[in-house]
Amino acid sequence: MENNVESSCEKLGCGFILLKNYITLTDQVEIVNLCQELGLGLHGFEERIPDGEKLGLHSMLLGPKWYSFGYPLNMVPDKILSLAKSSIQDSQPHLNLKDEISSMCPDHCIVKFYTNTAPLALHEEPDDWCSIKTKPVVSIFIGDTTEFFYGNSRNVNDEDKALLESGDVLILDRNFGDIFLGLHRIIPNSAPLPILKKCMLKPGLLNLSFREFREF
């Protein structure tokens, strides 16, 4: 079970690089199965309920250095880490970090699952424990297609947008100032049928965002 469409690399605005059809269908199924297994265990998926209202979002933290939570978490599976690292290498010609790229080691991951009714409002990317403005951030998308908005303001009408499909990888480069981004909507019934047949992926979008931990 492999992709019928060749992958491609596209440089977007605000320091984003889009790898289309990068994750094969076989690897997508394996990622879903790994996340489902981890999500059912200790420190697995938790529902996000901001201000007492369900958002339709479940999230899970993977990585060894989430000190603020006071307990060890699941490690990021080697298979998933290798895909994140290879995506950085393959996008290297478009990155500003060419001299430092070989030292990039994305050892932490935030796994999120959005239902079809859970848009993510425009928000500013922070520069906290993770190295967002000094190292690339890698984001893998699996499941239904989503409309992704990004730009330098909170006004949706002024933002650029891109369709992110199952198997796409989005990489955020460094030093591009304040960036606002969000998922405008998730398109129902747009996930590849081979994935739905091979694993128990529910309607919605699975997103894995990789960062390298940085101590201050």
C-alpha positions in Angstrom: 0.0 0.0 0.0 1.9 3.0 -1.3 1.2 6.5 -2.5 0.2 6.9 -6.2 1.2 10.5 -6.2 4.8 11.7 -6.0 5.8 13.9 -3.1 6.9 17.5 -3.7 8.4 20.4 -1.7 6.9 23.9 -1.7 8.1 27.0 0.1 5.2 29.0 1.6 5.2 32.4 3.3 6.2 33.1 6.9 8.9 30.5 6.8 6.7 27.5 6.2 7.8 24.6 3.9 5.2 22.1 2.8 6.1 18.6 1.8 3.1 17.2 -0.1 2.3 13.5 0.0 5.5 12.9 2.0 4.3 10.2 4.4 3.4 7.0 2.5 0.0 5.3 3.2 1.8 2.4 4.8 3.6 4.7 7.2 0.4 6.7 7.9 -1.3 3.5 9.0 1.6 2.6 11.3 1.6 6.1 12.8 -2.1 5.9 13.5 -1.7 2.5 15.1 1.2 3.6 17.3 -0.7 6.7 18.5 -3.8 4.7 19.2 -1.8 2.2 21.3 -0.1 5.0 23.3 -3.3 7.0 23.6 -5.1 4.2 25.4 -2.3 3.7 28.0 -1.1 5.7 31.0 -0.7 9.4 30.2 -2.5 8.9 26.9 -5.0 11.1 25.1 -6.8 13.7 27.2 -9.8 15.8 26.1 -9.2 19.5 26.0 -12.0 21.5 27.5 -11.2 25.2 27.6 -13.5 27.4 29.6 -15.8 24.4 30.4 -16.8 23.9 26.7 -15.8 20.9 24.6 -13.5 21.8 21.8 -13.5 18.4 20.1 -9.8 18.1 20.7 -7.8 15.3 22.3 -4.0 15.7 22.9 -1.1 13.6 24.2 2.5 14.6 25.1 5.4 12.4 24.2 9.0 13.0 25.3 11.2 12.7 28.3 11.5 16.3 29.6 8.1 17.6 30.4 9.3 18.5 33.8 6.4 20.8 34.7 4.0 17.7 34.7 6.0 16.0 37.4 6.0 12.5 35.9 7.7 10.6 33.1 5.8 10.4 29.8 5.8 8.0 26.9 8.8 8.3 24.6 8.3 9.2 20.9 8.4 5.9 18.9 11.6 5.6 16.8 9.6 5.0 13.6 7.9 8.4 14.0 11.0 10.2 15.0 12.9 8.9 11.9 10.2 10.3 9.6 10.4 13.7 11.3 14.2 13.7 10.9 14.1 12.6 7.3 11.6 15.4 6.5 14.0 18.0 7.8 16.8 16.6 5.7 14.7 16.5 2.6 13.6 20.1 3.0 17.1 21.3 3.8 17.5 23.2 0.5 14.6 25.4 1.5 15.6 26.0 5.1 17.6 28.9 6.6 19.3 26.5 9.0 21.5 24.7 6.5 24.6 24.8 8.7 22.8 23.6 11.9 20.3 21.2 10.3 22.3 18.1 11.0 22.2 18.7 14.7 18.4 19.0 14.8 17.0 16.2 17.0 13.2 16.5 17.5 12.8 14.5 20.7 9.4 15.8 21.9 6.0 15.5 20.2 2.5 16.9 20.8 -0.1 14.6 19.3 -3.5 16.1 18.7 -6.7 14.7 17.3 -9.3 17.2 16.0 -12.8 16.2 15.2 -14.6 17.6 12.2 -16.3 20.2 14.4 -13.2 21.6 16.1 -11.6 24.5 14.2 -8.6 26.0 15.9 -8.7 29.8 16.2 -5.8 31.9 15.0 -3.2 31.9 17.7 0.4 33.0 18.0 3.2 30.4 18.2 5.0 30.7 21.6 8.7 30.5 22.2 8.7 28.6 25.5 10.2 25.2 26.3 10.5 24.3 22.7 12.9 25.8 20.1 10.3 27.3 17.7 12.3 30.3 16.7 15.7 28.7 16.7 15.1 25.3 15.2 12.6 23.9 12.7 9.2 22.6 14.0 7.9 19.6 12.1 4.1 18.8 11.8 2.6 15.7 10.3 -1.0 15.5 9.2 -3.0 12.3 8.8 -6.8 11.9 8.2 -9.2 14.4 6.8 -8.0 17.4 4.8 -7.8 20.8 6.6 -7.7 24.4 5.6 -4.6 25.9 7.3 -4.4 29.7 7.8 -1.2 31.5 8.6 0.2 35.1 8.6 1.4 38.0 10.7 -2.0 39.2 12.0 -5.0 37.8 13.7 -7.3 38.9 10.8 -8.4 35.8 8.9 -9.0 38.0 5.8 -5.4 39.0 5.7 -4.0 35.4 6.2 -2.6 33.1 3.6 -4.0 29.6 3.4 -3.0 26.1 2.3 -4.8 22.8 2.0 -3.1 20.2 4.2 -3.9 16.6 3.2 -3.3 13.2 4.7 0.5 12.5 4.4 1.6 16.1 4.2 4.3 17.5 6.4 4.6 21.2 7.3 7.9 22.6 8.6 8.3 26.0 10.3 11.7 27.6 9.8 13.1 30.1 12.3 13.4 33.9 12.7 10.2 34.9 10.8 8.8 37.1 13.6 5.4 36.7 15.1 3.3 34.1 13.3 -0.4 33.6 13.7 -1.9 30.3 12.5 -4.9 28.1 12.8 -7.0 25.4 11.3 -10.0 27.1 9.6 -12.0 23.9 9.0 -11.6 20.2 8.6 -13.3 18.8 5.5 -15.4 15.7 6.3 -15.0 12.4 4.5 -11.7 13.5 2.8 -9.3 11.0 4.4 -7.8 8.4 2.0 -9.9 5.2 1.9 -7.0 2.8 2.2 -6.1 4.4 5.6 -9.7 4.0 6.9 -9.8 0.4 5.8 -6.4 -0.5 7.4 -6.9 1.2 10.8 -9.6 2.4 13.1 -9.1 6.1 12.4 -12.2 8.1 13.4 -13.4 11.1 11.3 -11.1 14.0 11.9 -7.5 15.0 11.8 -4.5 13.5 13.5 -1.6 16.0 13.9 1.9 15.3 15.3 4.1 18.3 16.0 7.8 17.7 16.7 10.2 20.0 18.5 13.6 19.8 20.0 13.7 20.4 23.8 15.8 23.4 24.8 16.8 24.2 28.4 17.2 27.8 29.3 
